[in-house]
């Protein structure tokens, strides 16, 4: 980590609460969360936004994790690729998560899932190129405007946080790194 952050021992108040919740959920406080403590007044709102977006995601947690993994590849963010690969693998299995990360067009997904991930990928690459036709494609596949907004929020939020994590030197914890060196290499899309 390039910046000074609040350690678990030093954490007080809201930061201590966020750290304790993460330790309870994940068994440890992630470097990503610690990196947010460099600006203590923003840690809670940023964490709350992630939780609200993820927990209330209109397309479900599996879709949220697929979007995040695809966006992380195109940011590019090795940290978020490793973390969200691990999370998505619990839903769809390791091989399917690898296939989605490699190329969601050839991963055996539905047309609806491919369109969702195409939209998220375009947000990561260059959102200024999104046009009304892209939104109409999603609507034609049954996505509501709420669903489309959720995809955009999830993709844009991941771009924001992934870039922040790289900018302050947060690194993936060893527990998120796959045992297979070839998989680790596939997920190492940005800063290692």
N, C-alpha and C positions, 0 to 999 in steps of 0.2 A: 504494500500500500504506500503510495507516494505521500499521502497527507496524514497528519495526526488525527486519530479518531478516538472516540470514547471507548475505553476498554470495558469489559463486563464488570470489573471490579470498581471502576469509576462511575458507572452508569447510575443515574438517579432519576426519579420522577418518571416522565413519559418515556424516556429512552430506556430506563430499566424495565418498564412494562413491555415495550416492544421487544427488547432482548429476551425477557422471560417467556413471552408468548412464542417467540421463534424457537427458543431452546426446548420448550414443551412440545411444539409441533415437529421439530426436525432433529432434536437432540443436540443442537449447537446453534450458535449465532453465526450466520453466514458472513463472509467477507463483504458481500454486497450490502448487507444491512449495516455492518459496521462502517462502510464507506460513507453511508448517508449521514452518519453522526458528525462528520466534519462540518456540517451545517446543522447543528442540533435543532434549530427551530423548524427545519423542513423535514426532518426524519419522520415525524408522526404524520403530517399531511401526505407525504409521498407514499408511506407505507399504507395509510388508510385508503388512498386512491387505488393502489394495487389490489388490496383486499376487497374493496367495493366492486371494482371492475371484474375481478376474477370470480368472486363468490356470487355475483348477480349477473354473470355473463349469460345472455339470452340464448346462446347456442350450446351451453354446457362446457364443463371443464376440459373434456377431451378436445373440443374445437379450439378452446383458448390455448391449450398447450401446443396443438398443431400449428396454429398461427404464430405463436411465439417462437417455436423452433425454426420455422421457415424464415421469419423476419430476422432472427438472430444470425442466420447464415448470410443474409444479404446486407447486414449492417456494416461490416461483419463483426460478430462477437463470439469469440471462443468460449468465454465464461458462460454466457447465456445458452450457447449451443450445448455445452456439456450438461448444464443444469436442466434444461428443458428436454433434452434427449432422455435423461434419466426419468423425468416425470412423465413424459409421453409414453415411454416404454411400459410403464405400469398399466396403461390403458390398452395399448394396441400390440404390445409385445416388442421385443428388441429389434427383430428383423424388419417389422413394419415401420417402426420409428426411424430406422436407418434408411429405409427406402424413401420415406417421406422427406427426410433431410437431404438425401441425394438428389431426388427429382420427384416432386409430388405429382407430376404428370404421368409418371410410369409406376406409381406405387399402388395401383389397383383401387384408387379412391373413386367415389361417385363423382358425377359431373358437378354436383352441387359443392362437394368438398374442394374439388379442383378450382372451381370459380372463386370460392372463398379464399383459397390460398393464393390464387393469381392476384386478387385484389390486395391482399395483405403484402405480398411480395412487391407489387408495384408501389405501395406506400413506402416500403423500405428503400426501394431503388430510386424512385423519383415520383412523389405524389403529385407533382405539378402536371404530370401527363395523364392523370385520371380525367376521364371525360364522361358526359352523361351516358354514353353508350355502355360504359363499364358498370354504371349503377343499374341501367336497364337490364343488362345481362343477369345481374344478381337478382333483381326483382322477378325476372322471367323464370328463374329457378326456385322461386318461392321465398326468398329472403325479404323480410319486412324492413322498413326503414330503421327500426330499432336494431335489428340484426346487423344491418350494414353499418350503422353507427358504432355498434359494439366491435365489429371487425376493425373499423378504422381506429377506434380508441385503443384496442389491444395492440395493433401494429404500431401506431404512433408512440404509445407508451413504451413499448419495448425498444423502439429506436432511441427514445430519450434516455431510458435507464441504461441500456447497453453502452451507449456512447459515454455516459457519465462514468460507468464502472471502468471503462478503458482509460478515460481521462485522468482518473485518480488512482489507477493502478490496482484495482481489485482483481484478485486471481481466483480461479476455481479451486475449491478445496479438493484434496486428494480423494475424498469419498465420492465426488461427482465424476471422477475420471474413470472411464471404462478400463477394464483389465486388459482388453485387447488393444495392442499398439496400433493396429490398422484402423480401428474404430476411433481411437483418440486422435489419430491423424486426420480422419474424415471430419471430425468435429472441430478441429483446430483451424477455424476459418479466418481468424483475426489474430490479435495479440495473444501470445501464448503465456 
